[in-house]
Amino acid sequence: MIRKKLLRAGPWVMVIGVLASAGAASAAGVDMYDGEWHYSLTPYAWFPNISQTLHFSTPLGGGKTVDAEVKPDSYLSDLDFALMGTFEARKGDWAFAMDLIYNDFSNQKGEIKTVRGPGGNLSLPVDTSLNVDIKVLIWEGIGGYTVARSSAGTLDVFGGVRYLGLETSTDLSFSGPDGVIGRSGSTSDKINVWDGIVGVRGEARLGDGNDWFVPYYLDIGAGNYSNWTWQGWAGIGYRFDWGDVVLVYRNLSYSTDGDETVEDLRLAGPALGATFRW
């Protein structure tokens, strides 16, 4: 199992290594605010817990709401494909950025947190089985302006759009008595969510050397399927001659209007990336 996870991590190590060797000379001494067009690329790996609130129709009539969670130690061993990265173009205080996340994994073992019916939370049977197939595409495009910049750090305000394409299939099996959600249940859904977002982002520098810094990001928005969505991250970064390495904790949440099979979705966990500038 450990060997399989290392093999799957190999392409990320190779990509970061190649970009580092190719971008070292061009990134050294780049002033992103000199009024000329400059660019940056940040490949990263994000390992979130994936939490879903799902609505099931049961053979007994009515419906049940299930809170389920899939953790990285489950999906990393069977990850079919993943692509994550951010690209930014900047001229002076104006910046335009795109972020892309695509994950495809199937037959994942999940954990049922709670089951709720019309009367409230229900007792779970002793033995439960949860299998989840998920394909998720998240694309974000923003335009921003730097409103504050000093030796202490930077602050940008921005607006833009975020797209969520989610295809999910969930199978549950219960060994306990009927009446919880029936002895088994399944659901599948495909949704396409567009949200307008606004937010702030930037970095706070630590110490006098400007090598260590705290990156931060926060947005909030609403769109066609969701009542609201928000995303935020913060962490620690270190600046080298060739670029930056950052480690952050990232959270992305959606809350729908309640008419969808997937009522709520949350991805939260650590992300590690490297930024290259030219």
N, C-alpha and C positions, 0 to 999 in steps of 0.2 A: 504493500500500500504506500509506504513512504517513497519507494523507488518510483512508483507511478506518478505521485504528486511532483517529485523532482523533475521527471521527464516532461510533465505538462508545464512546469515553470520555466523549462529551458528556453523556449522561444522568447519569453519576456526578457530573460537575461541577455540573450543574443541581440535583441533589438536595441536594448538600452546600451549595450557595449558598443555596437556599431555606430549608433548615433553619437555616443560620447567621443569616440575616436575621430569621427568625421567633423563634429561640430566644435572641437576644442579650440582650434585657431580662430574660427569666425566669431565665437561667443566672447572671447576675451576682450574686455574693454568696450563692449557695445553699450552705448547710451541710448536707451529706449525713448528718451524724451528730447532728443536733439533736433526735432522737427522733420527728420527724414523718415521714410517708411522703414520699419523694422518688424521682424516676425519672430514668433516663438512657437515651439512645439513641445508638448508635454505628454509623452506616453506614460500610462500609469496602470497599476493593478489595484482593483478595489475588491475587498472580501467582505461583503455585507451579510448580516442575517437578513433573510427575506421573510417578512411577516405579512400574512394576508388575512383579511376578514371575508369569509365566503358565505353566501346564502345558498342553502340546499332545500329543494322540495323533497319531501319524504313520502313514502308509500302510505303513511298513516294520515296524510293530509296536512295542510299548512306548510310550515317551513322551519328550519333551524339555522342559526348563525354559528359558524365555527371559526375560532381564531386558531390559525395554524402557522407554524414557523419552520423554515428550512435553514440550517446552519452551514457555514463553509466546510466543516469537516465532512459533510455529506456530499455537497455538489462538486467539490474540487476533484474528487476521485473519478468522476464521470462527466466532467465538463466537455461538451462537444466542440464548442468554439466560443472565443471571447475576443472582443476588440474594444479598447478604451483609449481615448486620447483627447487632448485639447489643442486647438490651433488659434493663435491670436495674431492680428495685424494691427500695428500701432503707428500713428503719426502724431508726435507731440502728445497733447493731452487726450486726443481721441483714440479710441480703441474699438476693434470689432473682433469678436471671439466666437468660436464654435466648439461645442463639446459633444462627443459621441460615445455611447455605451451600447454594446451588443453582447448579450449572453444567451447561450442555447445549451440547456441541459435537460436530461430526461430521466424518468424513473428514479427520482430522488426520494429518499426516506425523510419524512417530516415529523414534526411533533405537534400534537393537538394541545393547545393551551386551555381553551374553554369551549363549551357548547352552551348556547343560549336558546331558549324557546320563548313563547309568549309569556310564560310565568317567571322568567329569569334564568339564572345559570342552572344547568342540569349536571347531575353526577355522571362522571365518565365511567364506562365499563373498565374492568381490570385490564383487558387486552384490546389495544387499538392498533390499526395499521393505516398509515397515510403515505400514498405515493403521489408525487407531484411532477408534472412536466411543465416547464416554463421556457418560453422564448420572449425576451424583452429587448426592445430597441428604444433608446432614449437619445433624442437629438435636441440640442439647445443652441440657439443663436441669439447673441446680444450685441448691442452697441452701447458704449459707455464713455464717460468723460471724467477725467481726474480733477476733482474739486479741491484736493489738498495733497501737497507733496513737500516733504522736508526731510531732514536727517532722521526724524523719528519714524517716518514711514509714509505710506500713501493711502488715499481714500478715493475710490471711484464710485460713482452712481451709474446705474445702467437700467436699460429696459430691453425686452426682447420676447421671444417665444420659446416654449419647450413642448416637444412632442413625445408622447408615450405610446408605443405600440406593444401591446401585451397579449400574448396567446398562452393560456393556461389551461391545464387539464388536471383534475384532482380526483383521486379514488380513495374512499375511506372504507374500512371494514371494522365492524365492532363485534366483539364476542359476548358482550353483555346482553341484558334483557332488551326486548323491543320497547319502543317508546322514547328512546333518547334521540335517535335520528333514523330508526330502523336498524337492521343488522348491517346494512351497507348503504353507501351513498356515493354519488359521483356527480361531477359538474365540469363543464368546459365552457370557455368563453374567449372571445377575441374582441378587444376594444382598441380604439384609436382616440387618444385624448390630445387636444391642443389647448395650451394655456398661455395666456399673456402673463409675463412676469416683470417685476421691478425689484431692485435690490441694491446692495452695496457690496464691495469687495476691496481687497488691498492687502497691505502687510504692515506690521509693526516691527521695527528693527530693535534688536537687543544689543546693548553695549555700544562701544565706540567704533568697533571694527567693521560693522555692517555685514559681517559674515553670517551671523545667526539672526533669524527673523521668524515672526509668527504670521503665517498666511491666514486670511479669514475670508469668508464668503457667506452671504445670506440673501435669499430671495423669497418672495411670496407671490402667488398668482391665482388665477381662476380661469376656467375654460368651459368647453362644451359638455363634458361628462362629470367633471369634478366640482364639488362645492368650493374646494380650495386645494392648493398644493404649496408646499414649501420645501426648500433645500438649504442646508447650511453645513459648513465645515470650518474647522480650525485645527491647528497643529503646530509643528515646528519644522523649520527649514534651515538649510546651510548652503551658502553661496560659494561655489568654486570658480576658478577661472573659466571653465568650460560651460558652466550653467549652475542650476540649483538641484538639490535633492530635497524633497518634502515628504513628510509623514503626517497625515491628518486623520481625524475621525469625521466621517461624512454621513449625513442623514438626508434621505429623500423620501417625502411622504405625500401620498395622495388620499383624499377622502372624497368618494363619489356621492351622488345624490341618493343612493340607496336603492335605485331601480336595477342596478347591475348585479351580476353574479359576484364579481369582485367588488366588495363595498369599500374596502380600505386596503392600501398597499404601503408598506414601509420597507426601505432598504437602508440599513445602518451598519457601519463597520469601518475598519481602518483601510486607508488607501496609501499606497507608496508610489511616488512618481519622480521623474527627472525632467527638468525644463532646459531646453536648448534654444539659444537666441542667435540671430544673425541680422 
